[in-house]
């Protein structure tokens, strides 16, 4: 189809699924298991934080939002992945593709915003411990949480409106198990140079302020730790390690996703590109609950307590 007769492609073929044809039932089982684990781990983390009054602190509120975003993001692509794996045509409609684009991109942006806010929280806790509760008041925590969700949703919506106006002539989406904006735009009938520039500006607005906040927070934490006792340094390290692991884990997948969208990756193997495109959408919501559940003593204690109670009830 071309735009000469004022028509536009409304169904796209996800070519990555054709390559996975031979092992699709095994892959379906793996993805189903991973989705169940993501739902179970993140819901458990949310339930423990919500039910235990001792965990109603700013840091745990942010961890709870991180888990909620993990549920949001994984639900944006895993159910459709399971459906497409069993499909004969590996086709996705334009409306669902657009919904998935907004879903997955806002998940990724919200994730980084929450991590930035968590970095600020650690900065206040370590650099201003005596004033922590007055600075991180309930009102401020609510505002930071609202900002972490509403800013990415609003900002991406403005850019997303440009995609909604496009007509599409191509019908193939390569190297992806889910729709992403840049791959869909490659199928546009018109020149998308302006669209690409706006996309780069959007990435800058989403990434740079949050990255600067994280760098600022840890620069000050490092400065304070240098002047502190060995015991205080160890305590600060234990507090910051889960957050740093989450930032590093997210950054690896996010960096590759941006690089794959913007640069020529033809020299990279097909399966590696598929795996890395799944990194921040699949592994991040799976690893985060493990990081905070295992590394955070308070959460770990309440999870074990809940486990013992459930075992007693099961044995009755």
C-alpha positions in Angstrom: 0.0 0.0 0.0 1.1 3.5 -0.6 -0.2 6.9 0.4 -0.9 7.7 -3.3 -4.5 6.4 -2.8 -4.7 8.0 0.6 -4.6 4.7 2.4 -2.3 3.5 5.2 -1.1 0.2 6.5 -3.1 -0.8 9.6 -1.5 -4.2 10.3 2.2 -4.9 10.9 4.2 -8.1 10.8 6.6 -8.6 13.7 9.4 -10.5 11.9 11.3 -11.4 15.1 8.6 -14.1 15.9 9.2 -15.8 12.6 12.8 -16.4 13.5 11.6 -17.9 16.8 9.2 -20.3 15.1 11.0 -23.6 15.8 11.0 -23.1 19.6 7.9 -21.0 20.1 6.3 -23.4 22.6 9.4 -23.5 24.8 9.7 -19.7 24.5 6.0 -19.4 25.4 6.5 -21.4 28.5 9.5 -19.4 29.5 7.8 -16.0 29.0 4.7 -17.3 30.8 6.9 -18.4 33.8 8.7 -15.0 33.8 5.4 -13.1 33.7 4.1 -15.1 36.6 7.3 -14.5 38.6 7.2 -10.8 37.8 3.6 -10.5 39.0 4.2 -12.6 42.1 7.4 -10.9 43.2 6.1 -7.3 42.6 2.7 -7.9 44.2 4.4 -9.5 47.2 6.7 -6.5 47.6 3.7 -4.1 47.3 1.6 -6.1 49.8 4.4 -6.3 52.4 5.1 -2.5 52.2 1.4 -1.6 52.3 0.5 -4.0 55.1 3.4 -3.2 57.4 3.1 0.2 59.1 6.8 0.1 60.0 7.5 0.3 56.2 5.3 3.4 55.6 8.5 5.5 55.1 9.5 7.5 52.0 12.1 5.0 50.8 9.6 2.1 50.9 6.9 4.3 49.2 9.3 4.8 46.3 10.2 1.0 46.2 6.4 0.3 46.1 6.0 2.6 43.1 9.0 0.9 41.4 7.2 -2.4 41.9 3.9 -1.0 40.6 5.7 0.4 37.5 7.3 -3.1 37.0 3.8 -4.6 36.9 2.6 -1.8 34.5 5.5 -2.2 32.1 5.6 -6.0 31.9 1.8 -6.1 31.3 2.3 -3.7 28.4 4.1 -6.3 26.3 4.2 -9.8 27.8 0.6 -10.8 27.3 0.8 -9.7 23.6 4.1 -11.5 23.3 2.5 -14.7 24.5 -0.4 -14.3 22.0 1.9 -13.5 19.1 4.1 -16.5 19.9 1.2 -18.8 19.2 -0.1 -16.8 16.2 0.4 -18.1 12.7 0.9 -14.6 11.1 2.7 -12.7 13.9 0.7 -9.6 13.0 -0.2 -6.7 15.3 -2.9 -4.1 14.5 -1.9 -0.4 14.3 -4.2 0.6 17.3 -2.7 -2.0 19.6 0.8 -1.2 18.3 0.2 2.5 19.2 -1.2 1.6 22.7 1.8 -0.7 23.3 4.2 2.1 22.2 2.7 4.5 24.7 2.6 1.8 27.4 6.2 0.6 27.1 7.8 4.1 26.6 6.0 5.6 29.6 7.0 2.6 31.7 10.7 3.2 30.8 10.5 6.9 31.5 8.7 6.5 34.8 11.2 3.9 35.9 14.1 6.3 35.5 12.2 9.1 37.2 11.4 6.9 40.2 15.1 5.9 40.4 16.1 9.6 40.3 13.7 10.4 43.1 15.0 7.5 45.1 18.5 8.9 44.6 17.4 12.2 46.0 15.8 10.4 49.0 19.1 8.7 49.8 20.9 12.0 49.5 18.6 13.6 52.1 18.8 10.5 54.4 22.6 10.4 54.4 23.5 14.1 54.1 20.8 15.5 56.3 19.8 12.7 58.7 18.5 14.9 61.5 16.2 16.8 59.1 15.2 13.8 57.0 11.6 13.5 58.1 10.9 17.3 57.9 12.4 17.5 54.4 10.8 14.2 53.2 7.3 15.0 54.5 4.2 13.1 53.4 3.3 16.1 51.2 6.7 16.2 49.5 6.7 12.4 49.0 3.3 12.6 47.3 4.4 15.4 45.1 7.6 13.5 44.1 5.6 10.4 43.3 3.1 12.4 41.3 5.9 14.1 39.4 7.6 10.8 38.7 4.4 9.5 37.0 2.8 12.6 35.5 5.8 14.2 33.9 6.8 11.3 31.7 3.2 10.5 30.8 2.5 14.1 29.8 5.8 14.7 28.0 5.7 11.5 25.9 2.0 12.2 25.0 3.1 15.5 23.3 5.6 13.6 21.2 3.3 10.6 20.7 0.7 12.9 19.0 3.2 13.3 16.1 3.2 9.6 15.6 -0.6 9.5 15.6 -0.6 11.8 12.6 1.6 9.6 10.4 0.4 7.3 7.6 2.4 4.1 7.1 3.5 2.4 3.9 5.8 -0.3 5.3 4.4 -3.2 7.1 7.3 -4.9 8.9 8.8 -4.3 12.4 12.2 -5.9 12.8 14.3 -7.0 15.7 11.5 -6.4 18.3 9.0 -8.6 20.1 6.9 -5.5 20.9 6.2 -2.2 19.2 8.5 0.8 19.8 8.1 4.2 18.4 11.2 4.5 16.3 10.7 1.1 14.6 7.1 2.0 13.7 8.1 5.4 12.4 10.5 3.8 10.0 7.4 2.5 8.1 6.0 6.0 7.6 5.2 7.2 4.1 6.5 10.7 4.7 9.9 12.1 5.7 10.4 11.7 9.5 13.5 13.8 10.0 11.6 16.4 12.1 10.0 13.5 14.1 13.4 12.1 14.8 14.8 15.4 16.0 11.8 15.9 18.4 12.5 12.3 19.6 16.1 13.2 20.5 14.9 16.3 22.3 12.4 14.2 24.2 15.1 11.7 25.3 17.1 14.7 26.6 14.2 16.0 28.6 13.5 12.6 30.1 17.1 11.5 30.7 19.3 14.5 31.5 17.5 16.1 34.5 17.1 12.7 36.2 20.7 11.7 35.4 21.9 15.0 36.8 19.8 14.4 40.0 21.3 11.0 40.5 24.9 12.2 39.9 24.3 15.2 42.2 22.9 13.0 44.9 25.8 10.5 44.9 28.4 13.2 44.6 27.2 14.7 47.8 26.8 11.2 49.4 30.4 10.4 48.5 31.6 13.7 49.9 29.8 13.1 53.2 31.1 9.6 53.4 34.7 10.7 53.0 34.3 12.8 56.2 32.4 10.1 58.2 33.5 7.2 60.3 34.0 3.7 58.9 30.8 2.5 60.6 28.8 5.4 58.9 30.4 4.6 55.5 29.4 0.9 55.8 25.8 1.9 56.8 25.6 4.4 53.8 26.9 1.8 51.4 24.3 -0.8 52.6 21.6 1.8 52.1 22.8 2.8 48.6 23.8 -0.5 47.0 20.2 -1.7 46.1 19.5 1.7 44.4 22.8 1.7 42.6 22.2 -1.9 41.4 18.8 -0.8 40.1 20.2 2.2 38.3 23.0 0.2 36.7 20.6 -2.6 35.7 18.2 -0.2 34.1 20.9 1.9 32.4 22.4 -1.2 30.6 19.1 -2.0 29.0 18.1 1.6 28.4 21.4 2.6 26.8 21.3 -0.4 24.4 17.7 0.3 23.5 18.5 4.0 22.6 21.6 2.9 20.7 19.7 0.3 18.7 17.0 2.8 17.8 19.4 5.5 16.7 22.5 3.8 15.3 23.3 1.1 12.7 23.4 -2.2 14.6 23.6 -4.5 11.6 26.9 -6.0 12.8 25.2 -7.2 16.0 23.7 -10.7 16.0 19.9 -11.0 15.8 19.4 -12.9 19.0 21.6 -10.5 21.0 19.5 -7.6 19.8 16.3 -9.4 20.8 17.7 -10.2 24.2 18.9 -6.7 24.9 15.6 -5.2 23.7 13.9 -7.3 26.4 16.4 -6.3 29.1 14.7 -3.3 30.6 11.2 -4.4 29.9 11.6 -8.0 31.3 14.7 -8.3 33.5 14.3 -5.0 35.3 10.8 -5.7 36.8 12.1 -9.2 37.6 15.4 -8.2 39.3 14.2 -5.1 41.2 12.0 -7.1 43.7 14.9 -9.5 44.3 17.3 -6.6 44.8 15.1 -4.9 47.4 13.7 -8.0 48.9 17.1 -9.6 49.5 19.3 -6.5 50.2 16.8 -4.6 52.4 16.8 -6.1 55.9 13.4 -4.6 56.9 11.6 -6.0 53.8 13.4 -9.3 54.0 12.4 -9.7 57.7 8.7 -9.0 56.9 8.7 -11.3 53.9 10.2 -14.2 56.0 7.6 -13.4 58.7 4.8 -13.6 56.1 6.3 -16.9 54.8 6.3 -18.4 58.3 2.7 -17.4 59.0 1.5 -18.8 55.6 3.4 -22.1 56.4 1.6 -22.3 59.8 -1.8 -21.7 58.2 -1.1 -24.3 55.6 -0.2 -26.9 58.2 -3.4 -26.3 60.2 
